[in-house]
Each structure stands twice: as C-alpha cells, then as structure tokens.
Amino acid sequence: MPYTVIPTRLPEVLILEPKVFGDDRGFFFESFNQRDFQQATGVDLTFVQDNHSRSTRGVLRGLHYQIRHPQGKLVRVVSGTVFDVAVDLRRGSPRFGLWAGVELSAENKRQLWIPPGFAHGFLVTSENAEFLYKTTDYWFPEHERSLRWNDPTVGIQWPSHAAPRLAAKDASAPGLSDAEVFP
C-alpha cells in the first residue's frame, strides 16, 4: 500500500500518509493512485478536477462547500504549511457541526480526504503555501457556500490568535445555525 490511513475524530475524514522513498538525491512518492486510494479508504469516487492555490501567511480560505454538487476533496501541500480543517455539515450525522484539523506540509507530505457533505478550509501558517486538491465534482459558483470560520458553536481551535486575512465572502459567511446544510 503506498500510504498509511490515519483516522481523525470524524471517521469519514482521513489522513493519508504516503510511503516516501528517499536517498541523497531526493525523494519519490506516489501522490495518487485510484486503485490504491479506493482500497485504503473504501471510497469509490472519481476525481474530475485538480486545483492549485498559493497563499501567504495568515490567509484563511474557507470554510467552503457546495450545497448542490457536493465535492469530496483530496488535499495536500507542496510548499509551506497549513492547518487544514473539515466540518461535518450533514444534519443527520451524529457528528453534525464537529470539526477535525490537521497540519499539512510539504515536509510531512500528508494528504487529507474530505468527503462530500463537509465544509473545508485552511489557514496558512508558513510564509507562503502552495495547496493542491482533487475534487469529485466540478466547481459550481452558484452552489458554493461558506461557513463562518470562527463560529463559536463549531469551536475550531485555529493555531493562531491573530485575525486571519479573509475573502469578502468568507468574512460575511453565516454561522452553523444559519448556514444551508446537507440533510
């Protein structure tokens, strides 16, 4: 198996730690293999889009989700470090409103699987970070929603107490009690 699966406090949200082969020349690892991903996670979905973003320290992107055409995301960092978060937005889930967070970095090479039905966001904790992610559905801007990053009912423990740099849509996002969520 090319990676080890590490559970989070949300059983559907999984950390994937790759097997890295390195020597004095550098390293190699298989960052994605559909067959191995399915075998390791039990997830049988097809990825349809890859995205790449670059952000500077203190930028918080999220917490984003699509209310129709929900996206599963397989995320990783290729430069820098982020604190990555998923929030369960499935009203029928026993974990509705709970969150899981993990540090992803170019150094640890970890990936995070966030299934459809969860909001996702990250805070850049290094000088800069480049973030790659695969999605299981296309981006539909008319269905994109944001959940407020600091909603006290969710209670995410971000690693910085400084005010993050937010996009306007994220700064005005509703809290969990007012957000459009999944059944």
Helices and strands as residue ranges (DSSP letters): E 3-7, E 14-18, E 21-23, E 26-28, H 34-41, E 49-56, E 60-66, E 73-79, E 81-88, E 99-105, E 111-114, E 118-124, E 128-135, G 141-143, E 144-146, H 168-171, G 176-178
